[in-house]
Amino acid sequence: MVLFIFFLISTSHFLKAQGEDSLFKEVNNWLKVNGNSYQLLKTATEKIGHRLTGSKNGNEAETFVFDHLKQAGLEQVSYDPFQFQAWKRNTCKLEIVPNRSDNYLKINAVSLANTPSAKGSWFIVDGGDGLESDLLKISEKIKGNCLLINLGLIKKDSNRHNLHRAEKVSLALKYNARSVIFIHPSDNQQVLTGTASLTGESVSIPAICISGRDGALVRDWIKTERLMAEMDVVNVLSKGEARNIKAFIKAENETKETIVFTAHLDCWDLATGATDNGLGSFTLIDVAKAIHQFRKELKRNVLFIWTMGEEQGLLGSRHVAEQYLKAKRMSELKLIINLDMVGNPVGLNSFAWPGLSDFVQDFGKKAMITVPSFQNKNSASPGLHSDHQPFMLEGIPVLSANSALPDSIFECYHADCDKINLVQPQFMESSSIVHALLALDICRMKKLPFQYMKPKKLGKWLIRHGLKEKLQISGEWKWN
């Protein structure tokens, strides 16, 4: 322990001896005085509540962020509206009963989004983890019945990789299930919501979530009785409109090269979304203010996007990507930095993108001097299901922060406990400083060490990192 402490002190002295970047120091000092992301998030959670896309609350959240950016002096701030199929939960009732019995057991359940109203009874078939390898074995039993599956993975080995809940619903539909019950991975009474759709359009069957404790009870019961799930679910589908918020900060000299920072402003309606994604979206406000303050340092433009509809199928980010593709301007975007549930960053994820890992390492060495909590713990793990995805699939490099957040935050993921008491102000302060330093470091470089990936190479890269199956399930695989 003594040697470890000595190592940390020696490392700190060594880094300080290398000299702190003067711009980094200025930005750090400015944000410590002028940053107020935590207070803005606290105010929004208290006065607005949840930020469900298409709801009155969601509209108020859009206005809240837009107005604050304008009040902070940012000039090119705009709304980016889009149409979508809005979804709203109403009631969700679930009872489990043995066949030809009146021994009904009521179980607490919550609907997944983008699912329809439904009323019916179906035999329950245990689908394990809900992977295709699990469902193939019981394909004949699934047809016309209710599929009971895990949100997480119970059977774990090197050949099993979990799927997103919407991908599991897609597989359930493929095998002709009539309804789906997800079991929460924790062993308590926690339940969660989230989209069951990969496209933002409603799926054709109900999908609900029950707790890990209730899931274990049903699994034990099904060993001795043939059980039925009786559901009475009411959801409301309608035409809706939402608005992304954009803030564009031009470089000193004319250029088309643009670095994009994005964070989804929307959240689920079970709570106030303080962590998912208040952490990222309200931190991004401070980052934008800092870059506006130090805009004379920019050799590249910076575009900030607060998206809506991420939770319901990346709706806002898909809309932005489609606009750039239609205008044939996608090549202007040189890097996407996504802030999704980030706070207290200790490193960066380069997504294994060619040329990004070395840059990340070099940036981290400088950032450690200014932000002591940043540890340069970097990773190279590509993934899907957040706002970087529509851009990554067009070959644009992606970067995100690795965060050291307490377990309490992840235990409340998509649940009714995602509230402001989970958030510490220092999580957001350190995140705003690191991301502002990152933006300025990238935007003052003469030449970027990473670049767009051409389609053929991108397809091979996606295969190499195990993303082909997921994209095939969602219908987004376009590489031969």
C-alpha positions, -999 to +999 in steps of 0.1 A: +000+000+000+028+024+009+046+016-024+014+023-043+009+057-026+046+065-033+040+055-070+010+078-073+028+108-057+059+102-079+037+099-110+019+131-101+052+150-096+065+136-129+034+148-148+035+182-132+072+185-141+062+180-178+043+213-175+005+218-176-010+229-209-018+266-204-050+264-224-061+234-203-055+253-171-075+283-184-105+261-194-103+242-161-104+275-141-132+290-162-155+260-158-149+257-120-162+293-117-188+293-145-200+257-148-235+251-135-246+218-151-255+202-119-277+231-108-294+232-142-302+194-140-315+198-104-338+227-115-350+207-146-358+176-125-377+196-099-396+219-123-401+197-154-398+161-142-394+134-168-384+143-204-403+117-224-401+124-261-434+139-275-448+147-241-455+181-226-426+176-203-403+167-232-413+199-250-406+219-219-371+203-216-363+212-252-373+248-245-353+248-212-320+239-229-326+261-259-333+292-238-303+286-215-279+283-245-292+316-259-290+333-225-254+321-223-245+340-254-243+312-280-254+327-313-262+298-337-287+279-316-316+262-334-344+237-331-344+207-354-380+193-354-390+158-366-421+137-367-424+103-351-448+078-337-453+089-301-459+062-274-474+067-239-479+041-212-513+037-195-519+005-175-501-028-173-516-058-155-501-093-153-514-124-136-498-158-137-521-188-134-518-226-139-537-241-168-574-248-158-570-232-124-582-201-106-551-198-085-542-164-099-510-146-088-507-109-095-472-098-104-459-062-107-449-055-143-441-025-165-446-022-202-417-017-226-421+012-250-433+010-286-455-019-277-493-021-283-522-024-261-531-061-256-554-084-237-550-121-236-538-153-220-508-174-234-489-204-222-455-195-208-424-209-225-390-204-208-366-190-234-336-187-211-315-158-222-334-151-253-305-156-277-311-173-310-292-203-299-317-206-270-348-201-291-338-226-318-339-254-293-376-247-284-388-231-316-419-253-319-429-245-283-427-208-288-452-204-316-484-187-303-472-185-267-456-161-242-418-161-241-402-157-207-366-145-211-338-128-192-327-092-198-292-103-189-272-135-194-276-163-169-255-188-189-221-172-194-193-184-215-170-168-241-193-177-270-224-160-256-229-123-261-260-106-248-284-088-271-304-056-266-339-061-253-353-049-287-332-074-305-346-101-283-381-090-290-373-091-327-362-127-323-393-135-304-413-122-333-392-143-357-402-174-337-439-163-336-442-156-299-475-137-290-461-119-260-428-115-241-420-113-203-385-100-195-369-109-161-348-081-146-312-093-139-311-082-102-326-104-075-347-078-059-381-062-068-367-038-094-383-035-128-373-014-158-387+000-190-371+008-224-379+004-260-389-030-275-385-016-310-353-013-332-369+012-355-390+035-334-422+020-348-445-001-326-439-038-325-469-061-329-468-079-295-468-068-259-435-070-240-433-063-203-407-066-175-409-082-141-385-083-113-357-108-108-374-120-076-407-126-093-390-141-123-373-167-100-407-175-085-423-181-119-394-202-130-397-224-099-435-227-104-432-236-141-413-268-131-444-283-116-473-266-134-481-255-169-485-218-164-503-191-184-496-154-185-528-133-185-521-097-196-542-066-198-520-038-212-531-004-224-507+019-242-514+049-264-499+054-299-502+087-317-485+111-341-459+132-324-433+159-329-400+165-311-372+189-314-334+183-313-315+213-302-283+223-321-256+248-312-230+255-339-197+272-330-176+283-360-138+281-362-119+313-365-110+306-401-135+292-426-136+254-427-161+226-433-144+202-408-168+197-379-165+178-346-198+167-332-207+164-295-241+148-288-261+137-258-297+126-256-320+149-236-350+126-234-356+100-207-383+076-196-413+087-177-409+064-147-386+090-130-368+122-139-339+107-159-312+124-137-285+099-147-299+086-180-293+110-195-293+141-174-256+133-166-246+137-203-271+162-217-267+188-189-230+184-188-230+191-225-244+226-218-213+235-198-191+221-225-208+242-251-205+273-230-168+267-225-161+261-262-180+293-270-158+312-244-126+298-260-138+297-296-108+317-309-087+286-303-107+265-328-093+254-362-125+233-367-162+239-362-179+223-332-216+212-334-234+203-302-266+183-306-291+175-278-312+148-293-347+136-285-361+101-290-329+082-283-347+060-259-373+052-284-350+041-312-323+068-318-350+089-335-333+123-332-298+111-342-312+091-371-330+123-382-297+143-381-278+116-400-304+114-427-302+152-432-264+151-437-267+121-460-294+138-481-273+170-484-242+149-491-224+166-462-216+135-441-179+139-450-178+172-431-182+153-398-148+142-386-156+127-352-187+120-330-183+123-292-213+108-275-221+117-238-245+089-227-246+084-189-211+098-186-198+114-154-166+113-134-146+102-165-114+082-159-106+074-195-119+073-231-133+046-253-117+048-288-142+022-302-111+005-316-112+030-344-079+032-365-058+062-354-079+070-323-062+049-297-029+068-299-046+102-298-066+091-268-035+080-249-017+113-257-046+134-248-050+115-215-015+122-204-021+159-206-056+157-191-043+139-161-023+169-151-053+192-151-080+168-139-065+146-111-095+122-112-089+114-148-067+082-149-062+075-186-080+042-182-088+038-219-106+011-238-114+001-274-149-014-274-173-006-302-210-008-294-245+001-306-278+015-293-269+051-286-267+082-307-233+076-322-247+046-341-262+062-372-230+081-378-207+052-370-225+031-396-216+057-422-179+054-414-176+084-390-151+078-361-166+076-326-154+084-291-169+083-256-158+086-220-153+057-196-169+067-163-163+057-127-199+059-114-214+041-083-234+009-087-265+028-074-267+046-107-268+015-128-292-002-104-317+025-113-312+023-151-346+029-168-363+026-134-384+048-111-354+055-089-334+074-115-335+107-096-312+136-087-301+121-054-280+097-074-259+125-090-229+141-073-219+176-086-183+166-090-193+138-115-206+165-138-179+191-132-150+167-140-169+155-171-175+190-184-138+199-179-125+167-196-149+170-226-141+207-231-104+199-230-110+171-255-129+194-279-102+221-278-074+196-281-089+181-312-099+214-327-065+230-325-046+201-342-032+208-376-041+174-389-064+148-374-048+113-369-081+095-375-104+095-405-136+083-422-137+045-428-147+034-463-177+010-466-158-022-474-133-017-446-161-007-422-180-039-429-150-060-421-144-039-389-180-045-378-177-082-383-143-083-365-160-066-334-190-089-333-216-064-345-229-082-376-255-104-359-270-074-340-272-053-372-287-083-391-314-086-364-323-049-367-322-050-405-293-025-407-267-049-421-259-036-456-225-052-463-222-084-484 
